[in-house]
Structures are given as structure tokens and as C-alpha cells.
Amino acid sequence: MAARGHHVAVSDLIFEMLRHANARLPGAAACMDATRLAVADACLDAVTMVWLLHLVPNAEPMIAEAARVLRPGGHLVTTVDKAAANGEVRDNPSDARDVVTRLAVKHRLRPVGETSFVGVGQRGEPVYTLLSFVRLLS
């Protein structure tokens, strides 16, 4: 995204992840909790959450925060169903497609697209799903 002229910022709570991000995008990485971003309301064009929602017991605070910081017409892109892509069965995963979609709609994000990518070099090269949601205008 940065190579295409977009301003990119990265947030994480894990120092090692921030170190990697800073190596790729010097000065763009900040330690922030995804449930409390130090960003004004309705100011971002896009938020991505890749391989994040499966790590938490409740995805709603992160989805609500993404909705808060997205401008009307802005996009949230997130991975869903990570365990299923790896052939694992989990009870009530927080990144289940139906859970994420329900929470997104609750926070005025409308589903607009889906794609997938292969986890190249990962055990079995699983196919992961990305969903896209757009922030409603009002």
C-alpha cells in the first residue's frame, strides 16, 4: 500500500511485530490496542485485521473500534475462519464468518466482498478467507 502512495500506519501490542513493521515502514508502527486506537473518529480510509480476531475471546470491541475510526465509505478487511482453514474444529471461534458479519452489521458496516489467499509455506498451504465491509454513510 505504501509503495502505491498510500499513507500506512501499523499498530500492534507485540514488540516483535512492531519491529518487523518498522523495518518495512520506518516510523509507521505504533504500540496500540486494537480496541482503543489513538485515532480520531471517521478519519481512516481502511482498516485491516489479518489473523487477529481468532486470538481474542470477543471480536466485538475490535470491530466496533474499526467502525469508529473508519470514514463513511471506508473499508474494514479482515480474515475469518482461521482454524477451519487449517482443518481445526473449534467451538464458537471469535473469527467465525457469521459472528464477524453479525458484529460488523451491528456496527454499521455492510459486507461488500470476499476473497481468499493461500498460506504459502505453511503446513498444507491452507486457503484463508478475507471479508470486506464498508462503513455506511450515516
Rosetta blueprint (number, residue, H / E / L):
1 M L
2 A H
3 A H
4 R H
5 G L
6 H L
7 H L
8 V L
9 A L
10 V E
11 S E
12 D E
13 L L
14 I L
15 F H
16 E H
17 M H
18 L H
19 R H
20 H H
21 A H
22 N H
23 A H
24 R H
25 L L
26 P L
27 G L
28 A L
29 A E
30 A E
31 C E
32 M L
33 D L
34 A L
35 T L
36 R L
37 L L
38 A L
39 V L
40 A L
41 D L
42 A L
43 C L
44 L E
45 D E
46 A E
47 V E
48 T E
49 M E
50 V L
51 W L
52 L L
53 L H
54 H H
55 L H
56 V L
57 P L
58 N L
59 A L
60 E H
61 P H
62 M H
63 I H
64 A H
65 E H
66 A H
67 A H
68 R H
69 V H
70 L E
71 R E
72 P E
73 G E
74 G E
75 H E
76 L E
77 V E
78 T E
79 T E
80 V E
81 D L
82 K H
83 A H
84 A H
85 A H
86 N L
87 G L
88 E L
89 V L
90 R L
91 D L
92 N L
93 P L
94 S L
95 D L
96 A L
97 R H
98 D H
99 V H
100 V H
101 T H
102 R H
103 L H
104 A H
105 V H
106 K H
107 H L
108 R L
109 L E
110 R E
111 P E
112 V E
113 G E
114 E E
115 T E
116 S E
117 F E
118 V E
119 G L
120 V L
121 G L
122 Q L
123 R L
124 G L
125 E L
126 P L
127 V E
128 Y E
129 T E
130 L E
131 L E
132 S E
133 F E
134 V E
135 R E
136 L L
137 L L
138 S L
